[in-house]
Structures are given as C-alpha cells and as structure tokens.
Amino acid sequence: MNMKKKNLCVWYNETSGMKRAYDLGLIDRRWVENYCWNGGKDCVRKKRFEEEGYVSPDYVLPDGTISQRVKEHVHKKGRLQIVH
C-alpha cells in the first residue's frame, strides 16, 4: 500500500467534476493520482480555470480529452451527483 502523502489540487473538492466522476467510478484512478493528487500539475482544467475563468465540462479530463463514459452519464442523468 502506497502511503505517500497526496498533494491535493486546491480545486479537488465536492464541486470538482473529476472528484465526482472518480467517486462514481466513471474514471480511472490514474487521472486523480496523476493530476488531482499531484497538486493539479499539468492539468488543462485547472490552468484554464485559473487563467481564463473557464469551467470545463465535467466530462473533460485533466489532459483536455473527453471521457465518453462521463459525457454519456452527464447527458443521461443531467449532472454528476453523488447520492448519500
């Protein structure tokens, strides 16, 4: 088990499309490990938000590509929502 401390991106919270997609099992762990848990390093979503104020759709992955799985889920359900 890897006990390395996570360097969470400042935007990785309940409003984060990536956090919600990961929590719902819609994206692979590697996306949050490589970007969200790595301080947002090289994340296109973070860069565009901080530089342009642009909020990427929930189905845009940190490298700027589209997750068809998340896109289909959003179109079917209307949004990414965790139900407790």
RANOR-V256817 format. One record per backbone hydrogen bond with DSSP energy under -0.5 kcal/mol. NH is the residue of the N-H (numbers start at 0). CO is the residue of the C=O. If there is no record, write none. Layout:
nh=NH co=CO
nh=NH co=CO
//
This chain:
nh=2 co=0
nh=6 co=36
nh=7 co=5
nh=8 co=35
nh=11 co=8
nh=12 co=10
nh=15 co=12
nh=19 co=15
nh=20 co=16
nh=21 co=17
nh=22 co=18
nh=23 co=19
nh=24 co=21
nh=25 co=20
nh=26 co=20
nh=30 co=27
nh=31 co=27
nh=32 co=28
nh=33 co=29
nh=34 co=30
nh=35 co=30
nh=36 co=31
nh=37 co=34
nh=38 co=6
nh=38 co=35
nh=39 co=34
nh=40 co=37
nh=42 co=39
nh=43 co=41
nh=43 co=61
nh=46 co=42
nh=47 co=43
nh=48 co=44
nh=49 co=45
nh=50 co=46
nh=51 co=47
nh=52 co=47
nh=52 co=48
nh=53 co=47
nh=55 co=53
nh=59 co=56
nh=60 co=58
nh=60 co=64
nh=63 co=60
nh=66 co=58
nh=67 co=65
nh=70 co=66
nh=71 co=67
nh=72 co=68
nh=73 co=69
nh=74 co=70
nh=75 co=71
nh=76 co=72
nh=77 co=73
nh=80 co=78
nh=82 co=80
nh=83 co=81
//
